[in-house]
Amino acid sequence: MPSLSEALKAEAARLGFVQCGITRAVDDPVPGARLDQWLADGAHGEMGWMASRADVRRAPAALWPEVRSVAMLGMSYAPAEDPRRLAAATTRGRISVYAQGRDYHDVIKKALKALGRWLGAESGLPLKVFVDTAPVMEKPLAAAAGLGWQGKHTNLVSRTHGSWLLLGALFTAATLDPDPASADHCGRCDACQRACPTDAFPAPYRLDARRCISYLTIEHAGAIPEALRPGIGNRVYGCDDCLAACPWNKFADHAHANLEFAARAELAMPALADLLALDDAGFRAVFAGSPIKRIGRDRMVRNAAIAAGNSGNAGLIPALARLGGDASEVVRDAAGWALARLTSPPRAG
């Protein structure tokens, strides 16, 4: 008869998780110390919630004292093609692979709740499930549970699914059989570091969010620093370059990707002209059911304007000119910068 831990993993697989690992809910001081240094360096930028909940983020029991074991779950969103192929499509906006389909919060939370109901019935003990929005250090916990290791790009790398895993956590008062932690298999490779267009990695395993395109296009609400705008290229939501550069992706089979993360046609490669024309109602209509909806219309149009400025396409000048009177200051600023780029392109060299 399988143990409760083995049965949990079988049920997780049935619910669509491609990986499930278990770790004891013990205090590991190393991730906490790294978090403290990252915050002290100011590398979290405007993500104030990282600092405000740091005390409970450091260890599972700080968040929920009853926890004894943590099951970390991974769903694959491995793309069928390298997302970097779209870099040359300068009149189109690039959206990070994970955000082109259904909102992963909804997909993973639904499966986690079903897994939690199963485990609760089997164990008779309380549990909690988390997907991204709670102060949980998912990546260190996933490494401790054997799902993979934190690569030099600071994201989780799996030997079987590469850099394309979305994570969920199940905290339980049950004592489950732990899995061995994963070893680091990055070796001397620095492909992810070299791939970053804005030099957001001051050193291996360290990320300065203030230079990261994902942070700048999603979390940062104000004007994006002008020095970083050219590196954004045609990205309008997130960036996949450091993930896509990882050699371990050769083992990531698109056939294992959850179909709910499949790209919606309108999000796979949206036209910049369409994004520049969005009003609030149009934004909500296009991005309903997508994680993109949380950034709001102004940030998306700001991002699209910067991408337009990088496009070299004079055909976008009228759309940018119309944004000169936009109610949003960040949109007006980005549109003005883009117009200047298209009407007076920077000289080579």
C-alpha positions as CSV (number, residue, x, y, z in Angstrom):
1,M,0.0,0.0,0.0
2,P,1.5,3.4,-0.9
3,S,2.4,5.8,1.8
4,L,0.4,9.1,2.2
5,S,3.3,10.9,0.6
6,E,3.3,8.6,-2.4
7,A,-0.5,8.8,-2.7
8,L,-0.3,12.6,-2.6
9,K,2.2,12.7,-5.5
10,A,-0.1,10.4,-7.5
11,E,-3.1,12.6,-6.9
12,A,-1.0,15.7,-7.8
13,A,-0.1,14.1,-11.1
14,R,-3.7,13.3,-11.8
15,L,-4.6,17.0,-11.2
16,G,-2.1,18.2,-13.7
17,F,1.1,18.9,-11.7
18,V,4.2,17.6,-13.5
19,Q,6.3,17.7,-10.3
20,C,5.5,17.3,-6.6
21,G,8.2,17.2,-3.9
22,I,8.0,17.4,-0.1
23,T,10.2,19.1,2.5
24,R,10.0,19.4,6.2
25,A,8.8,22.8,7.5
26,V,12.1,23.6,9.3
27,D,13.8,27.0,9.5
28,D,16.6,27.3,6.9
29,P,18.5,30.5,7.7
30,V,20.2,30.7,4.3
31,P,17.2,31.9,2.2
32,G,16.3,34.4,5.0
33,A,19.8,35.8,5.0
34,R,19.8,36.2,1.2
35,L,16.4,37.9,1.5
36,D,17.7,40.3,4.1
37,Q,20.7,41.3,2.0
38,W,18.6,41.7,-1.2
39,L,16.2,44.0,0.7
40,A,19.1,45.9,2.3
41,D,20.6,46.5,-1.2
42,G,17.2,48.0,-2.3
43,A,17.2,45.5,-5.1
44,H,13.4,44.9,-4.6
45,G,12.7,48.3,-6.0
46,E,9.1,49.4,-5.4
47,M,7.9,46.0,-4.2
48,G,7.3,47.2,-0.7
49,W,5.4,44.0,0.2
50,M,8.6,42.1,0.1
51,A,10.0,44.1,3.0
52,S,6.8,44.5,4.9
53,R,6.2,40.8,5.2
54,A,9.8,39.7,5.4
55,D,9.4,38.5,8.9
56,V,6.9,35.8,7.9
57,R,8.5,35.1,4.5
58,R,11.6,33.7,6.1
59,A,10.2,30.4,7.2
60,P,6.9,28.4,6.7
61,A,6.2,28.2,10.5
62,A,6.5,32.0,10.7
63,L,3.5,32.2,8.4
64,W,1.6,29.3,9.9
65,P,2.9,27.8,13.1
66,E,0.9,24.5,12.7
67,V,2.8,23.5,9.5
68,R,4.9,20.3,9.7
69,S,5.5,19.6,6.0
70,V,5.4,21.5,2.8
71,A,4.5,20.0,-0.6
72,M,5.7,22.0,-3.5
73,L,3.9,21.6,-6.8
74,G,5.0,22.5,-10.3
75,M,2.9,22.9,-13.5
76,S,4.7,23.2,-16.8
77,Y,4.1,26.0,-19.2
78,A,7.0,25.1,-21.6
79,P,6.5,26.9,-24.9
80,A,6.5,25.1,-28.2
81,E,9.1,27.5,-29.6
82,D,11.8,29.8,-28.3
83,P,10.1,33.1,-27.3
84,R,13.1,35.0,-28.4
85,R,12.2,34.4,-32.0
86,L,9.8,37.3,-31.7
87,A,12.5,39.9,-31.1
88,A,12.6,40.9,-34.8
89,A,8.8,41.5,-34.9
90,T,9.2,45.1,-34.1
91,T,5.6,46.2,-34.8
92,R,4.3,43.5,-32.4
93,G,4.4,43.4,-28.6
94,R,6.1,40.5,-26.8
95,I,4.2,39.1,-23.8
96,S,5.9,36.7,-21.4
97,V,5.0,33.1,-22.1
98,Y,3.3,32.5,-18.8
99,A,0.9,35.3,-19.3
100,Q,-0.4,34.4,-22.8
101,G,-3.1,32.0,-21.6
102,R,-5.3,31.7,-18.6
103,D,-4.3,33.4,-15.3
104,Y,-1.9,30.9,-13.6
105,H,-3.2,32.0,-10.2
106,D,-6.6,30.6,-11.1
107,V,-5.4,27.4,-12.8
108,I,-3.0,26.4,-10.0
109,K,-5.2,27.5,-7.1
110,K,-8.1,25.4,-8.5
111,A,-5.8,22.3,-8.7
112,L,-4.2,23.0,-5.3
113,K,-7.6,23.3,-3.6
114,A,-8.7,20.0,-5.1
115,L,-5.4,18.4,-3.8
116,G,-5.9,20.0,-0.4
117,R,-9.4,18.6,-0.2
118,W,-8.0,15.1,-1.0
119,L,-5.2,15.4,1.6
120,G,-7.5,16.8,4.2
121,A,-9.8,13.9,3.8
122,E,-6.9,11.4,4.0
123,S,-5.0,12.9,6.9
124,G,-7.7,14.6,8.9
125,L,-5.4,17.5,9.6
126,P,-5.5,21.2,8.6
127,L,-3.7,22.6,5.6
128,K,-3.3,25.8,3.6
129,V,-2.5,26.3,-0.1
130,F,-0.7,29.3,-1.6
131,V,-0.1,30.5,-5.2
132,D,2.3,33.4,-5.5
133,T,0.3,36.0,-3.5
134,A,1.3,35.0,0.0
135,P,4.7,35.7,1.7
136,V,6.1,32.3,0.8
137,M,9.6,31.7,-0.5
138,E,8.4,29.3,-3.2
139,K,11.7,28.8,-5.0
140,P,13.9,27.9,-2.0
141,L,11.2,25.6,-0.8
142,A,10.9,24.0,-4.2
143,A,14.7,23.4,-4.2
144,A,14.5,21.9,-0.7
145,A,11.7,19.7,-1.9
146,G,13.7,18.4,-4.8
147,L,11.9,20.0,-7.7
148,G,15.0,21.7,-9.0
149,W,17.5,24.4,-8.0
150,Q,17.6,28.1,-8.1
151,G,19.7,28.9,-11.2
152,K,22.0,31.8,-11.7
153,H,19.0,33.7,-13.0
154,T,17.4,33.1,-9.5
155,N,14.5,31.2,-11.0
156,L,13.9,27.5,-10.4
157,V,15.5,25.1,-12.9
158,S,14.3,21.5,-13.3
159,R,16.3,18.7,-14.9
160,T,13.1,17.6,-16.6
161,H,11.2,20.8,-17.2
162,G,13.9,23.4,-17.6
163,S,13.0,26.9,-16.5
164,W,9.3,26.5,-17.4
165,L,7.6,25.7,-14.1
166,L,4.9,27.6,-12.3
167,L,4.8,26.8,-8.6
168,G,2.2,26.3,-5.9
169,A,2.7,25.4,-2.2
170,L,0.7,23.2,0.1
171,F,1.3,23.6,3.8
172,T,0.1,20.8,6.0
173,A,0.0,19.8,9.7
174,A,0.7,16.2,8.6
175,T,4.2,14.8,8.8
176,L,5.0,13.6,5.3
177,D,8.1,11.8,4.0
178,P,10.6,14.4,2.7
179,D,12.4,14.3,-0.6
180,P,16.1,15.0,-1.0
181,A,17.0,18.6,-1.9
182,S,18.2,19.2,-5.4
183,A,21.8,19.9,-6.2
184,D,22.9,22.9,-8.3
185,H,23.6,21.8,-11.9
186,C,24.4,25.2,-13.4
187,G,28.1,24.5,-13.4
188,R,30.2,27.1,-15.3
189,C,27.3,28.1,-17.5
190,D,26.3,31.8,-17.5
191,A,24.0,31.8,-20.5
192,C,21.2,33.4,-18.5
193,Q,23.4,36.2,-17.3
194,R,24.6,37.0,-20.8
195,A,21.1,36.9,-22.2
196,C,19.7,39.8,-20.0
197,P,19.2,42.9,-22.2
198,T,19.4,45.3,-19.3
199,D,22.2,43.7,-17.2
200,A,19.9,43.0,-14.3
201,F,22.3,40.4,-12.8
202,P,25.1,42.1,-10.8
203,A,26.5,38.6,-10.1
204,P,25.4,35.0,-10.5
205,Y,22.4,34.1,-8.3
206,R,21.7,37.8,-7.7
207,L,19.0,39.8,-9.4
208,D,18.5,43.6,-9.2
209,A,14.8,44.0,-9.9
210,R,15.3,47.7,-10.6
211,R,17.0,46.7,-13.9
212,C,14.8,43.7,-14.7
213,I,12.4,44.1,-17.7
214,S,9.8,41.9,-15.9
215,Y,9.8,44.3,-12.9
216,L,9.9,47.4,-15.0
217,T,7.0,46.4,-17.3
218,I,4.8,44.8,-14.6
219,E,5.6,46.0,-11.0
220,H,7.0,49.5,-11.6
221,A,4.2,52.0,-11.8
222,G,6.1,55.2,-12.7
223,A,8.2,56.3,-15.7
224,I,10.8,53.7,-16.7
225,P,14.4,55.0,-16.6
226,E,15.3,56.3,-20.1
227,A,18.7,54.5,-20.0
228,L,16.9,51.1,-19.8
229,R,14.2,51.7,-22.4
230,P,16.2,50.7,-25.5
231,G,16.9,47.3,-23.9
232,I,13.2,46.6,-23.5
233,G,12.9,46.2,-27.2
234,N,9.3,45.1,-28.1
235,R,8.5,43.6,-24.8
236,V,5.2,44.9,-23.3
237,Y,4.7,42.5,-20.4
238,G,7.6,40.6,-18.8
239,C,10.6,39.1,-20.3
240,D,11.6,35.4,-21.0
241,D,15.2,35.9,-22.2
242,C,17.1,34.6,-19.1
243,L,14.7,31.6,-18.9
244,A,14.8,30.8,-22.6
245,A,18.6,30.9,-22.6
246,C,18.9,28.0,-20.1
247,P,20.4,24.9,-21.7
248,W,18.3,22.7,-19.4
249,N,15.3,23.7,-21.5
250,K,16.3,21.0,-24.0
251,F,14.6,18.5,-21.7
252,A,11.4,20.6,-21.3
253,D,8.8,18.9,-23.5
254,H,6.0,21.2,-24.6
255,A,3.7,18.1,-24.5
256,H,3.8,18.3,-20.7
257,A,2.6,21.9,-20.6
258,N,-0.8,22.5,-19.1
259,L,-3.2,23.3,-22.0
260,E,-4.8,26.1,-20.0
261,F,-1.6,28.1,-20.4
262,A,-1.8,27.8,-24.2
263,A,-1.5,31.2,-25.8
264,R,-4.7,33.1,-26.7
265,A,-4.5,34.3,-30.3
266,E,-4.8,38.0,-29.3
267,L,-2.0,37.7,-26.7
268,A,0.6,35.7,-28.6
269,M,1.9,38.7,-30.6
270,P,-0.4,41.7,-30.3
271,A,0.0,44.6,-32.7
272,L,1.6,47.7,-31.0
273,A,-0.9,49.9,-32.8
274,D,-3.8,48.1,-31.2
275,L,-2.2,48.3,-27.7
276,L,-1.5,52.1,-28.1
277,A,-5.2,52.6,-28.9
278,L,-6.5,50.9,-25.7
279,D,-8.7,52.8,-23.3
280,D,-9.7,51.4,-19.9
281,A,-12.7,49.4,-21.2
282,G,-10.7,48.0,-24.1
283,F,-7.9,47.0,-21.9
284,R,-10.3,45.1,-19.6
285,A,-12.0,43.4,-22.5
286,V,-8.7,42.2,-24.1
287,F,-7.0,41.0,-20.9
288,A,-10.0,39.5,-19.0
289,G,-9.0,36.2,-17.4
290,S,-5.3,37.0,-17.9
291,P,-2.7,37.9,-15.2
292,I,-2.0,41.0,-17.3
293,K,-5.2,42.6,-16.1
294,R,-3.7,43.6,-12.8
295,I,-1.2,46.1,-14.3
296,G,-4.0,48.3,-15.7
297,R,-4.3,50.2,-18.9
298,D,-1.8,52.9,-18.2
299,R,1.2,50.6,-17.7
300,M,0.3,48.5,-20.7
301,V,0.1,51.6,-23.0
302,R,3.3,53.0,-21.4
303,N,5.0,49.7,-22.3
304,A,3.6,49.7,-25.8
305,A,4.8,53.3,-26.4
306,I,8.3,52.3,-25.4
307,A,8.2,49.3,-27.7
308,A,7.0,51.6,-30.4
309,G,9.9,53.9,-29.8
310,N,12.2,51.0,-30.2
311,S,10.5,49.7,-33.4
312,G,11.9,52.1,-36.0
313,N,8.4,52.1,-37.5
314,A,7.3,55.6,-38.5
315,G,3.8,54.2,-39.1
316,L,3.3,54.3,-35.4
317,I,3.9,58.1,-35.1
318,P,0.2,59.1,-35.4
319,A,-0.9,56.7,-32.7
320,L,1.9,58.0,-30.4
321,A,1.0,61.6,-31.2
322,R,-2.6,61.0,-30.1
323,L,-1.2,59.9,-26.7
324,G,0.3,63.4,-26.2
325,G,-2.9,64.5,-24.5
326,D,-3.4,61.3,-22.5
327,A,-4.7,61.6,-18.9
328,S,-1.8,59.5,-17.6
329,E,1.5,61.3,-17.1
330,V,3.5,58.0,-17.6
331,V,1.8,57.4,-20.9
332,R,2.5,61.0,-22.1
333,D,6.1,60.7,-21.0
334,A,6.6,57.3,-22.8
335,A,4.8,58.5,-25.9
336,G,6.9,61.7,-26.1
337,W,10.1,59.7,-25.8
338,A,9.0,57.3,-28.5
339,L,8.1,60.1,-30.8
340,A,11.5,61.6,-30.4
341,R,13.1,58.3,-31.2
342,L,11.1,57.8,-34.3
343,T,11.4,61.3,-35.6
344,S,15.1,61.7,-34.7
345,P,16.5,58.2,-34.5
346,P,19.7,57.8,-32.3
347,R,22.9,57.8,-34.4
348,A,24.7,54.5,-34.7
349,G,27.9,54.2,-32.8
